[in-house]
Structure formats: structure tokens, C-alpha cells
Amino acid sequence: MFNWKLGTVAGIPINVHGTFWLLPLFVLLTAMPDGSLAMRLAILFSVFGCVLLHELGHAMMARLFGVGTRDITLYPIGGVARLDRMPRSPLAEGAIALAGPAVNLVIAALLVPLLLLASGSIASTFLMSMIYINIALIVFNMLPVFPMDGGRVFRAFLGAFVPYVRATQIAATVGQVLAIGMGVVGLFTDGMLIFIAIFAYFAARAELAMVQREAMAGEPQTTYDSWSDPQPHPQAAKSSTGPARRSYVLLDRNGQKIASY
């Protein structure tokens, strides 16, 4: 009910959460009488244009792996692309997570020659700010704070060696510890970090709980073979007149196999 639809890009609805408008309101209320208001607003909306492109990077990479995106929503603390599902393949999850920061890297690289051409003009201030901000977005998003991009890359890395549930447990725990640290830093620097830290902490807990529920329910792990039994179940093979069916694994809370079917 708080989302305003801006439009659709590549079939993906683009929304702005109602609280987003607190940011331009804050800029207006804190405007200095030095004529910098226009520049500050231009930077603000350009930053969120970059955030939108960042989220579209995730969505387009997800589409390459056969995963759709329900919508993209912009919030005061950033953007969220809601995927239909998160691939269990470490390669797919890592590629989707890296696609967003890769977009910011491309944006920063494209702005550098423009900055050189605009050297000495007022546009150079704007371009320099956008380059720095995109680099900051890359560094910040690649922190291993699950479920941010860096945290998902970390889980994808772990997923190559341990079961998915266990990888999620480790990534979520590390992410929550770092989120607490981020919140503490925010107390002495930027209050926005506190909100991001709170979001990351509870989002990590929520996603871990979801993954554990799916594992306990015995959801088929069909995305990749690391967590499924590659051999047909003997009973399934005997009871079927067609090709033998694939067997799946039921995991406990620690990601250990307790049954197959």
C-alpha cells in the first residue's frame, strides 16, 4: 500500500516506497542558502538511478539462469529486487549477486572520460561525486553482510563445500555480527548505517529461518546436484513402468541428511 509504481522495465514493475520521499524532503529542509540545492537534488536522484540500474543488473542476470523478478522497489536505504526464487547453485547465486556491483563498476568507468572532458566546469563536481558514490556502492555492497550482495557471494562460496543450509547458517551468523558492528559505527558516524544494519540483521535471520523451513519440509533440491541423491531410489525404480524417478534428500537444521525419498 506504500508503493508507488513508476513504470515497467524489461517486464519488471518498478516501484518507489512511500518513505523514499523523506530523502528529498530532508534535502529541501536542510538546504543551504548557497545555491547548492539543485546540485544536491541532482546527485540524490542520480544515485537512486544508479541503484535502480544495480537492481536491474541482478534481475537480468537472474533471468539468464531462468529466474524471474517480481518487482524492484526503491527505499530510502537502497533498492530491493524480489526474485521468484533464489537459485541453489553456487555459480548462479554468485553470478546474480555480483551482477549488481558490476553495473556500478561499469557506470563509474563510463563517467571517468566524461569527467576528463568536463574538467574545470560545474559538471565536473557532479561527475566526480557520482564516480565516488558508485565506487562506494561497490565496496559497501560487497561487504560479507548477508543478505547483501557480498553476503550472498560468501554463501555461494561456502555452498561449494558444505550443504546449503549450513552455508546459509554460517553466512547469516557472520552477517549478523557484521551488522551489529555496522550499527555501532553508525552511532558515531552516519545514522543511516543504523537503519541498514537493523534491516540486514533481521533479513538474515528471516532468510535463514525460511531456508531451514524448506529443508525440514523436504523441499526437492533440484537446482543442482550437490544436495540431491544422483541415484534413483530403488523402490521408485521398481514401482514405475517408465524411467526411474530421482530421489531427494531431507535435511535437518544443521544441513545433515536424515532421510531420502
HELIX and SHEET records of a PDB file:
HELIX    1   1 GLY A   18  TRP A   21  5                                   4    
HELIX    2   2 LEU A   22  LEU A   29  1                                   8    
HELIX    3   3 LEU A   37  LEU A   64  1                                  28    
HELIX    4   4 PRO A   90  LEU A  117  1                                  28    
HELIX    5   5 ILE A  122  ASN A  141  1                                  20    
HELIX    6   6 ASP A  149  GLY A  159  1                                  11    
HELIX    7   7 TYR A  164  PHE A  188  1                                  25    
HELIX    8   8 GLY A  191  MET A  216  1                                  26    
HELIX    9   9 ASP A  225  TRP A  227  5                                   3    
HELIX   10  10 PRO A  234  SER A  239  1                                   6    
SHEET    1   A 4 ASN A   3  VAL A   9  0                                        
SHEET    2   A 4 ILE A  12  HIS A  17 -1                                        
SHEET    3   A 4 THR A  69  TYR A  75  1                                        
SHEET    4   A 4 GLY A  78  LEU A  83 -1                                        
SHEET    1   B 2 VAL A 249  LEU A 251  0                                        
SHEET    2   B 2 LYS A 257  SER A 260 -1                                        
END                                                                             
